[in-house]
């Protein structure tokens, strides 16, 4: 049995232990991403300088275009990976999913936004990324994503904004 199957069986095993874990996992996997996107918009409105807001918007949109729109979609096209609940008999689908899971769209976009926020505000970015990790774990607990889907999504989400930062944000030395 592969390491990934053992890992998903262990993490998925957290579901069904208690109704509270199941409920929080479903809420986290389905609804928290929307709340995080709204909080990213609120973050823009709280920036002290409009120049920072424009730079944040440009960095975020550029990161999403390249990270999710190009890299993630190319990987989905190449690998066409089924969700764990479609492959493993012992995993039930707790959250609707209808596309290839590699990499996870939710986690790719949330981590791209989180790192973009972190570049401008470490406190808000850290909170955003911590919640993104919770959403990522809940996507595994609910049987929608494989651990490797999440890891690759997080890597895309970290690398792309950091790679774009020098081209978008001029820092005085």
Residue frames as a rotation matrix with the C-alpha (Angstrom) as fourth column:
UNK 1
0.584 0.811 0.000 0.00
0.811 -0.584 0.000 0.00
0.000 0.000 -1.000 0.00
UNK 2
-0.072 -0.661 0.747 1.41
0.589 -0.632 -0.503 3.40
0.805 0.405 0.435 -0.92
UNK 3
-0.784 -0.326 -0.528 2.36
0.620 -0.459 -0.636 6.06
-0.035 -0.826 0.562 1.58
UNK 4
-0.871 0.471 0.142 -0.30
-0.418 -0.860 0.293 8.40
0.260 0.195 0.946 0.19
UNK 5
-0.026 0.889 -0.456 -3.08
-0.126 0.450 0.884 5.84
0.992 0.080 0.100 0.59
UNK 6
-0.196 -0.115 -0.974 -1.94
0.879 0.419 -0.226 5.16
0.434 -0.901 0.020 4.17
UNK 7
-0.954 -0.228 -0.197 -1.86
0.291 -0.865 -0.408 8.90
-0.077 -0.446 0.892 4.85
UNK 8
-0.605 0.788 0.113 -5.32
-0.558 -0.521 0.646 9.57
0.568 0.328 0.755 3.40
UNK 9
0.065 0.622 -0.780 -6.77
0.313 0.730 0.608 6.60
0.948 -0.283 -0.147 5.29
UNK 10
-0.502 -0.322 -0.803 -5.30
0.855 -0.049 -0.516 8.00
0.126 -0.945 0.300 8.51
UNK 11
-0.989 0.111 -0.093 -6.55
-0.096 -0.983 -0.154 11.56
-0.109 -0.143 0.984 7.91
UNK 12
-0.395 0.898 -0.195 -9.92
-0.472 -0.016 0.882 10.41
0.788 0.440 0.430 6.54
UNK 13
-0.315 0.200 -0.928 -10.15
0.609 0.793 -0.036 8.20
0.728 -0.576 -0.371 9.63
UNK 14
-0.977 -0.026 -0.212 -10.74
0.179 -0.641 -0.747 11.37
-0.116 -0.767 0.631 11.64
UNK 15
-0.487 0.871 -0.060 -14.18
-0.778 -0.402 0.483 11.62
0.397 0.282 0.874 10.03
UNK 16
0.179 0.694 -0.697 -16.90
-0.159 0.720 0.676 9.64
0.971 -0.010 0.240 11.70
UNK 17
-0.658 -0.462 -0.595 -15.26
0.514 0.302 -0.803 9.82
0.550 -0.834 0.038 15.13
UNK 18
-0.470 0.502 -0.727 -17.45
0.591 -0.433 -0.681 12.70
-0.656 -0.749 -0.093 16.27
UNK 19
0.379 0.726 0.573 -20.22
0.922 -0.240 -0.304 14.67
-0.083 0.644 -0.761 14.59
UNK 20
0.758 -0.126 -0.640 -18.42
0.049 -0.968 0.248 17.91
-0.650 -0.219 -0.728 15.46
UNK 21
-0.358 -0.934 -0.001 -15.29
-0.032 0.011 0.999 16.94
-0.933 0.357 -0.034 13.49
UNK 22
-0.398 0.284 0.872 -17.44
0.874 0.406 0.266 15.96
-0.279 0.868 -0.410 10.51
UNK 23
0.656 0.755 -0.002 -19.47
0.731 -0.636 -0.246 19.16
-0.187 0.160 -0.969 10.65
UNK 24
0.528 -0.535 -0.660 -16.45
-0.163 -0.826 0.539 21.43
-0.833 -0.177 -0.524 11.02
UNK 25
-0.524 -0.743 0.417 -14.64
0.251 0.333 0.909 19.60
-0.814 0.581 0.012 8.21
UNK 26
-0.074 0.592 0.802 -17.57
0.993 0.120 0.003 20.01
-0.094 0.797 -0.597 5.84
UNK 27
0.865 0.380 -0.327 -18.00
0.386 -0.921 -0.049 23.69
-0.320 -0.084 -0.944 6.75
UNK 28
0.197 -0.891 -0.408 -14.27
-0.175 -0.442 0.880 24.27
-0.965 -0.102 -0.242 6.41
UNK 29
-0.583 -0.453 0.674 -14.02
0.491 0.464 0.737 22.49
-0.647 0.761 -0.048 3.06
UNK 30
-0.094 0.675 0.732 -17.11
0.992 0.006 0.122 24.11
0.078 0.738 -0.670 1.54
UNK 31
0.738 0.644 0.200 -17.71
0.620 -0.765 0.176 27.52
0.266 -0.006 -0.964 3.04
UNK 32
0.505 -0.601 -0.620 -14.52
0.394 -0.479 0.784 28.85
-0.768 -0.640 -0.005 4.65
UNK 33
-0.446 -0.706 0.550 -12.84
0.840 -0.119 0.529 29.37
-0.307 0.698 0.646 1.23
UNK 34
0.150 0.586 0.796 -15.57
0.743 -0.598 0.300 31.88
0.652 0.546 -0.526 0.34
UNK 35
0.930 0.161 -0.330 -15.09
0.358 -0.600 0.716 33.68
-0.083 -0.784 -0.615 3.64
UNK 36
0.083 -0.979 -0.185 -11.33
0.621 -0.095 0.778 33.83
-0.779 -0.180 0.600 3.03
UNK 37
-0.401 -0.188 0.897 -11.84
0.887 -0.325 0.328 35.39
0.230 0.927 0.297 -0.40
UNK 38
0.640 0.663 0.388 -14.14
0.482 -0.740 0.469 38.00
0.599 -0.113 -0.793 1.14
UNK 39
0.767 -0.410 -0.494 -11.49
0.384 -0.325 0.864 38.66
-0.515 -0.852 -0.091 3.81
UNK 40
-0.290 -0.873 0.392 -8.91
0.885 -0.088 0.458 39.22
-0.365 0.480 0.798 1.04
UNK 41
-0.001 0.390 0.921 -11.17
0.663 -0.689 0.293 41.96
0.749 0.611 -0.257 -0.34
UNK 42
0.935 0.324 -0.142 -11.54
0.304 -0.532 0.790 43.43
0.181 -0.782 -0.597 3.16
UNK 43
0.240 -0.934 -0.265 -7.75
0.763 0.013 0.646 43.38
-0.600 -0.357 0.716 3.43
UNK 44
-0.372 -0.341 0.863 -7.54
0.863 -0.469 0.187 45.57
0.342 0.815 0.469 0.32
UNK 45
0.443 0.669 0.597 -9.98
0.383 -0.743 0.549 48.06
0.811 -0.015 -0.585 1.83
UNK 46
0.950 -0.082 -0.301 -7.88
0.275 -0.237 0.932 48.32
-0.148 -0.968 -0.202 4.99
UNK 47
0.033 -0.974 0.224 -4.59
0.996 0.012 -0.091 49.08
0.086 0.226 0.970 3.26
UNK 48
0.145 -0.010 -0.989 -3.40
0.545 -0.833 0.088 52.54
-0.826 -0.552 -0.115 4.29
UNK 49
-0.382 -0.370 -0.847 -2.16
-0.464 -0.716 0.522 53.58
-0.799 0.592 0.102 0.86
UNK 50
0.688 0.717 -0.112 -3.96
-0.417 0.264 -0.870 53.07
-0.594 0.645 0.481 -2.44
UNK 51
0.130 -0.730 -0.671 -0.62
-0.950 0.102 -0.295 52.37
0.283 0.675 -0.681 -4.10
UNK 52
-0.770 -0.388 0.506 -0.30
-0.564 0.785 -0.256 49.30
-0.298 -0.483 -0.824 -1.86
UNK 53
0.090 0.896 0.434 -3.86
-0.267 0.442 -0.857 48.28
-0.960 -0.039 0.279 -2.75
UNK 54
0.697 0.143 -0.702 -3.10
-0.706 -0.035 -0.708 48.48
-0.126 0.989 0.076 -6.47
UNK 55
-0.318 -0.900 -0.297 0.13
-0.895 0.388 -0.219 46.52
0.313 0.196 -0.929 -6.03
UNK 56
-0.621 0.162 0.767 -1.65
-0.413 0.764 -0.495 43.88
-0.667 -0.624 -0.408 -3.93
UNK 57
0.492 0.870 0.032 -4.45
-0.368 0.241 -0.898 43.55
-0.789 0.430 0.438 -6.49
UNK 58
0.507 -0.361 -0.783 -1.95
-0.838 0.008 -0.546 43.28
0.203 0.933 -0.298 -9.33
UNK 59
-0.618 -0.772 0.146 0.21
-0.781 0.582 -0.227 40.74
0.091 -0.254 -0.963 -7.47
UNK 60
-0.362 0.562 0.744 -2.84
-0.335 0.666 -0.666 38.66
-0.870 -0.491 -0.053 -6.46
UNK 61
0.681 0.701 -0.211 -4.42
-0.419 0.138 -0.897 38.66
-0.600 0.700 0.387 -9.91
UNK 62
0.216 -0.701 -0.679 -1.09
-0.915 0.096 -0.391 37.97
0.340 0.706 -0.621 -11.64
UNK 63
-0.719 -0.484 0.499 -0.41
-0.661 0.699 -0.273 35.13
-0.217 -0.526 -0.823 -9.20
UNK 64
0.010 0.816 0.578 -3.87
-0.247 0.562 -0.789 33.65
-0.969 -0.135 0.207 -9.75
UNK 65
0.709 0.242 -0.662 -3.56
-0.672 -0.051 -0.739 33.97
-0.212 0.969 0.127 -13.53
UNK 66
-0.067 -0.841 -0.537 -0.16
-0.850 0.330 -0.411 32.25
0.523 0.429 -0.737 -13.63
UNK 67
-0.782 -0.349 0.517 -0.47
-0.608 0.611 -0.507 29.89
-0.138 -0.710 -0.690 -10.64
UNK 68
-0.240 0.785 0.571 -4.04
-0.097 0.566 -0.819 28.73
-0.966 -0.252 -0.060 -11.04
UNK 69
0.591 0.625 -0.510 -4.91
-0.494 -0.220 -0.841 29.70
-0.638 0.749 0.179 -14.61
UNK 70
0.376 -0.527 -0.762 -1.79
-0.837 0.160 -0.524 28.33
0.398 0.834 -0.381 -16.27
UNK 71
-0.637 -0.771 0.021 0.22
-0.702 0.568 -0.431 26.02
0.320 -0.289 -0.902 -13.99
UNK 72
-0.559 0.468 0.685 -2.64
-0.437 0.536 -0.723 24.37
-0.705 -0.703 -0.095 -12.08
UNK 73
0.515 0.833 -0.201 -4.85
-0.597 0.181 -0.781 23.93
-0.615 0.523 0.591 -15.14
UNK 74
0.138 -0.563 -0.815 -1.95
-0.875 0.316 -0.367 22.47
0.464 0.764 -0.449 -17.16
UNK 75
-0.841 -0.449 0.300 -1.30
-0.541 0.696 -0.472 19.94
0.003 -0.559 -0.829 -14.38
UNK 76
-0.125 0.888 0.443 -5.03
-0.454 0.345 -0.821 19.07
-0.882 -0.304 0.360 -14.28
UNK 77
0.601 0.340 -0.723 -5.02
-0.788 0.100 -0.608 18.54
-0.134 0.935 0.328 -18.04
UNK 78
-0.229 -0.811 -0.539 -1.90
-0.800 0.471 -0.370 16.35
0.554 0.346 -0.757 -17.91
UNK 79
-0.932 -0.326 0.157 -2.75
-0.348 0.687 -0.638 14.21
0.100 -0.649 -0.754 -14.87
UNK 80
-0.139 0.972 -0.190 -6.61
-0.655 0.054 0.754 14.05
0.743 0.229 0.629 -14.76
UNK 81
-0.907 -0.335 -0.256 -6.56
-0.018 0.638 -0.770 12.60
0.421 -0.693 -0.585 -11.26
UNK 82
0.090 0.977 -0.192 -9.69
0.175 0.174 0.969 11.24
0.980 -0.121 -0.155 -9.62
UNK 83
0.061 0.051 0.997 -10.71
-0.863 -0.499 0.079 12.18
0.501 -0.865 0.014 -6.09
UNK 84
-0.858 -0.450 0.246 -10.05
-0.509 0.684 -0.522 9.70
0.067 -0.573 -0.817 -3.26
UNK 85
-0.250 0.842 0.479 -13.76
-0.489 0.317 -0.813 8.94
-0.836 -0.437 0.332 -2.89
UNK 86
0.569 0.436 -0.697 -13.84
-0.814 0.178 -0.553 7.89
-0.117 0.882 0.456 -6.57
UNK 87
-0.032 -0.734 -0.678 -10.88
-0.674 0.517 -0.528 5.51
0.738 0.440 -0.512 -6.20
UNK 88
-0.921 -0.388 -0.027 -11.03
-0.214 0.563 -0.799 4.07
0.326 -0.730 -0.601 -2.68
UNK 89
-0.234 0.887 -0.399 -14.03
0.306 0.456 0.836 2.04
0.923 0.074 -0.378 -1.54
UNK 90
-0.102 0.161 -0.982 -13.67
0.984 0.160 -0.076 3.04
0.145 -0.974 -0.175 2.12
UNK 91
-0.870 -0.212 -0.445 -13.87
0.289 -0.951 -0.111 6.81
-0.399 -0.225 0.889 1.41
UNK 92
0.119 0.958 0.262 -17.25
0.969 -0.054 -0.242 8.50
-0.218 0.283 -0.934 1.10
UNK 93
-0.571 -0.228 0.789 -17.78
0.530 -0.836 0.141 11.84
0.627 0.498 0.598 -0.61
UNK 94
-0.156 0.487 -0.859 -18.77
0.922 -0.241 -0.304 14.35
-0.356 -0.839 -0.412 2.06
UNK 95
-0.024 0.063 -0.998 -18.38
-0.115 -0.992 -0.060 17.46
-0.993 0.113 0.031 -0.13
UNK 96
0.874 0.398 0.278 -19.36
0.216 0.193 -0.957 17.88
-0.435 0.897 0.083 -3.81
UNK 97
-0.170 -0.918 -0.359 -16.42
-0.356 -0.283 0.891 17.63
-0.919 0.279 -0.279 -6.22
UNK 98
0.744 0.577 0.336 -16.66
0.113 0.388 -0.915 17.42
-0.658 0.719 0.223 -9.99
UNK 99
0.777 -0.533 -0.334 -13.20
-0.545 -0.306 -0.780 18.03
0.314 0.788 -0.529 -11.46
UNK 100
0.347 -0.788 -0.509 -9.76
0.420 0.616 -0.666 16.53
0.839 0.017 0.545 -11.44
UNK 101
0.947 0.125 -0.295 -8.23
0.318 -0.258 0.912 16.90
0.038 -0.958 -0.285 -8.00
UNK 102
0.218 -0.957 -0.190 -4.57
0.773 0.051 0.632 17.45
-0.596 -0.285 0.751 -8.90
UNK 103
-0.895 -0.337 -0.292 -3.81
0.359 -0.157 -0.920 20.11
0.264 -0.928 0.261 -7.83
UNK 104
-0.122 0.881 -0.456 -6.64
0.963 -0.007 -0.271 21.39
-0.242 -0.472 -0.848 -5.62
UNK 105
-0.108 0.167 0.980 -8.21
0.573 -0.795 0.198 24.56
0.813 0.583 -0.010 -7.08
UNK 106
0.854 0.520 0.025 -9.38
0.262 -0.471 0.842 25.71
0.450 -0.713 -0.538 -3.65
UNK 107
0.652 -0.646 -0.396 -6.00
0.526 0.011 0.850 25.41
-0.545 -0.763 0.347 -1.97
UNK 108
-0.246 -0.732 0.635 -4.09
0.967 -0.229 0.111 26.79
0.065 0.641 0.765 -4.95
UNK 109
0.111 0.362 0.926 -6.17
0.392 -0.872 0.293 29.97
0.913 0.330 -0.239 -5.02
UNK 110
0.956 0.288 -0.056 -6.27
0.155 -0.333 0.930 30.38
0.249 -0.898 -0.363 -1.24
UNK 111
0.409 -0.871 -0.270 -2.51
0.731 0.136 0.668 29.91
-0.546 -0.471 0.693 -0.88
UNK 112
-0.272 -0.441 0.855 -1.83
0.863 -0.505 0.014 32.32
0.426 0.742 0.518 -3.78
UNK 113
0.458 0.526 0.717 -3.98
0.125 -0.836 0.534 34.93
0.880 -0.155 -0.448 -2.02
UNK 114
0.943 -0.063 -0.327 -2.50
0.332 0.079 0.940 34.12
-0.034 -0.995 0.095 1.39
UNK 115
0.027 -0.999 -0.028 1.10
0.943 0.016 0.332 34.57
-0.331 -0.035 0.943 0.29
UNK 116
-0.201 -0.024 0.979 0.16
0.613 -0.783 0.107 37.76
0.764 0.621 0.173 -1.58
UNK 117
0.796 0.507 0.329 -1.38
0.027 -0.573 0.819 39.11
0.604 -0.644 -0.470 1.63
UNK 118
0.722 -0.570 -0.391 1.65
0.629 0.306 0.715 37.93
-0.288 -0.762 0.580 3.63
UNK 119
-0.174 -0.809 0.561 3.94
0.935 -0.314 -0.163 39.98
0.308 0.496 0.812 1.38
UNK 120
-0.127 0.213 0.969 2.05
0.089 -0.970 0.225 43.13
0.988 0.115 0.105 2.39
UNK 121
0.125 0.254 0.959 1.07
-0.910 -0.355 0.213 42.29
0.394 -0.900 0.187 5.96
UNK 122
-0.696 -0.552 -0.460 2.70
-0.366 0.823 -0.434 39.41
0.618 -0.133 -0.775 7.82
UNK 123
-0.809 0.425 0.407 0.03
-0.349 0.212 -0.913 39.23
-0.474 -0.880 -0.023 10.55
UNK 124
0.219 0.943 -0.249 -3.00
-0.791 0.023 -0.611 39.07
-0.571 0.331 0.751 8.21
UNK 125
0.116 -0.254 -0.960 -1.09
-0.856 0.466 -0.226 36.80
0.505 0.848 -0.163 5.83
UNK 126
-0.876 -0.481 0.008 -0.14
-0.401 0.720 -0.567 34.38
0.267 -0.500 -0.824 8.62
UNK 127
-0.445 0.805 0.391 -3.75
-0.422 0.196 -0.885 34.14
-0.789 -0.559 0.253 9.79
UNK 128
0.384 0.589 -0.711 -4.98
-0.892 0.037 -0.451 33.66
-0.240 0.807 0.539 6.21
UNK 129
-0.192 -0.564 -0.803 -2.41
-0.725 0.633 -0.272 30.93
0.662 0.530 -0.530 5.56
UNK 130
-0.913 -0.087 0.399 -3.16
-0.369 0.592 -0.717 29.16
-0.174 -0.802 -0.572 8.87
UNK 131
0.008 0.986 0.164 -6.85
-0.533 0.143 -0.834 29.00
-0.846 -0.081 0.527 7.94
UNK 132
0.306 0.018 -0.952 -5.86
-0.932 0.208 -0.295 27.81
0.193 0.978 0.080 4.46
UNK 133
-0.752 -0.617 -0.232 -4.00
-0.529 0.775 -0.346 24.88
0.393 -0.137 -0.909 6.09
UNK 134
-0.617 0.621 0.483 -7.16
-0.298 0.384 -0.874 24.04
-0.729 -0.683 -0.052 8.08
UNK 135
0.412 0.761 -0.501 -9.19
-0.765 -0.009 -0.644 24.10
-0.495 0.649 0.578 4.85
UNK 136
-0.130 -0.565 -0.815 -6.54
-0.880 0.444 -0.168 21.90
0.456 0.696 -0.555 3.20
UNK 137
-0.950 -0.214 0.226 -6.77
-0.305 0.791 -0.531 19.28
-0.065 -0.573 -0.817 5.96
UNK 138
-0.224 0.948 0.228 -10.57
-0.371 0.133 -0.919 19.39
-0.901 -0.290 0.322 5.80
UNK 139
0.291 0.272 -0.917 -10.43
-0.956 0.050 -0.288 18.70
-0.032 0.961 0.275 2.05
UNK 140
-0.634 -0.545 -0.549 -8.53
-0.524 0.825 -0.213 15.51
0.569 0.152 -0.808 2.85
UNK 141
-0.868 0.339 0.364 -10.81
-0.205 0.423 -0.883 14.58
-0.453 -0.840 -0.298 5.78
UNK 142
0.085 0.983 -0.162 -13.88
-0.577 -0.084 -0.812 14.95
-0.812 0.162 0.560 3.54
UNK 143
0.022 -0.134 0.991 -12.35
0.415 0.903 0.113 12.68
-0.910 0.409 0.076 0.89
UNK 144
0.909 0.388 -0.150 -12.16
0.069 -0.497 -0.865 15.32
-0.410 0.776 -0.478 -1.84
UNK 145
0.643 -0.742 -0.191 -8.37
-0.660 -0.410 -0.630 15.74
0.389 0.531 -0.753 -2.17
UNK 146
0.662 -0.587 -0.466 -5.27
0.593 0.790 -0.155 13.60
0.459 -0.174 0.871 -1.91
UNK 147
0.625 -0.501 -0.598 -2.43
0.416 -0.435 0.799 14.80
-0.660 -0.748 -0.064 0.34
UNK 148
-0.433 -0.840 0.326 -0.20
0.741 -0.125 0.660 15.28
-0.514 0.527 0.677 -2.72
UNK 149
0.134 0.565 0.814 -2.90
0.835 -0.507 0.215 17.48
0.534 0.651 -0.540 -4.32
UNK 150
0.940 0.267 -0.212 -2.70
0.340 -0.699 0.630 19.72
0.020 -0.664 -0.747 -1.29
UNK 151
0.266 -0.923 -0.278 1.11
0.504 -0.113 0.856 19.76
-0.822 -0.367 0.436 -1.11
UNK 152
-0.478 -0.429 0.766 1.52
0.876 -0.173 0.450 20.71
-0.060 0.886 0.459 -4.78
UNK 153
0.439 0.722 0.535 -1.23
0.686 -0.654 0.320 23.34
0.581 0.226 -0.782 -4.45
UNK 154
0.869 -0.165 -0.467 0.56
0.310 -0.555 0.772 24.89
-0.387 -0.815 -0.431 -1.47
UNK 155
-0.147 -0.984 0.102 3.88
0.676 -0.025 0.737 24.86
-0.722 0.177 0.669 -3.34
UNK 156
-0.234 0.163 0.959 2.32
0.873 -0.399 0.281 26.64
0.428 0.902 -0.049 -6.32
UNK 157
0.732 0.670 0.121 0.69
0.524 -0.668 0.527 29.11
0.434 -0.323 -0.841 -3.92
UNK 158
0.642 -0.578 -0.503 3.99
0.331 -0.383 0.862 29.94
-0.692 -0.720 -0.055 -2.24
UNK 159
-0.267 -0.890 0.370 6.36
0.736 0.060 0.675 29.94
-0.623 0.452 0.639 -5.22
UNK 160
0.003 0.287 0.958 4.36
0.942 -0.322 0.093 31.98
0.335 0.902 -0.272 -7.74
UNK 161
0.922 0.355 0.157 3.73
0.298 -0.907 0.297 35.16
0.248 -0.227 -0.942 -5.67
UNK 162
0.564 -0.783 -0.262 7.28
0.141 -0.222 0.965 35.11
-0.814 -0.581 -0.015 -4.31
UNK 163
-0.277 -0.651 0.707 8.65
0.839 0.195 0.508 34.73
-0.469 0.733 0.492 -7.86
UNK 164
0.208 0.460 0.863 6.45
0.837 -0.540 0.086 37.59
0.506 0.705 -0.497 -9.13
UNK 165
0.700 0.157 -0.697 7.15
0.628 -0.599 0.496 39.92
-0.339 -0.785 -0.518 -6.20
UNK 166
-0.257 -0.868 -0.425 10.43
0.488 -0.496 0.718 41.39
-0.834 -0.023 0.551 -7.56
UNK 167
-0.746 0.002 0.666 8.74
0.651 -0.207 0.730 42.21
0.140 0.978 0.153 -10.88
UNK 168
0.173 0.937 0.304 5.74
0.684 -0.336 0.647 43.93
0.709 0.096 -0.699 -9.28
UNK 169
0.958 0.187 -0.219 6.94
0.287 -0.545 0.788 45.49
0.028 -0.817 -0.575 -6.04
UNK 170
0.210 -0.901 0.380 9.93
0.192 -0.343 -0.919 47.78
0.958 0.267 0.101 -6.07
UNK 171
0.845 -0.005 -0.534 11.77
0.534 0.005 0.845 47.77
-0.002 -1.000 0.007 -2.76
UNK 172
0.685 -0.628 0.369 14.24
-0.485 -0.771 -0.413 50.51
0.544 0.104 -0.833 -1.89
UNK 173
0.543 -0.575 -0.612 17.61
0.658 0.744 -0.115 49.25
0.521 -0.341 0.782 -0.73
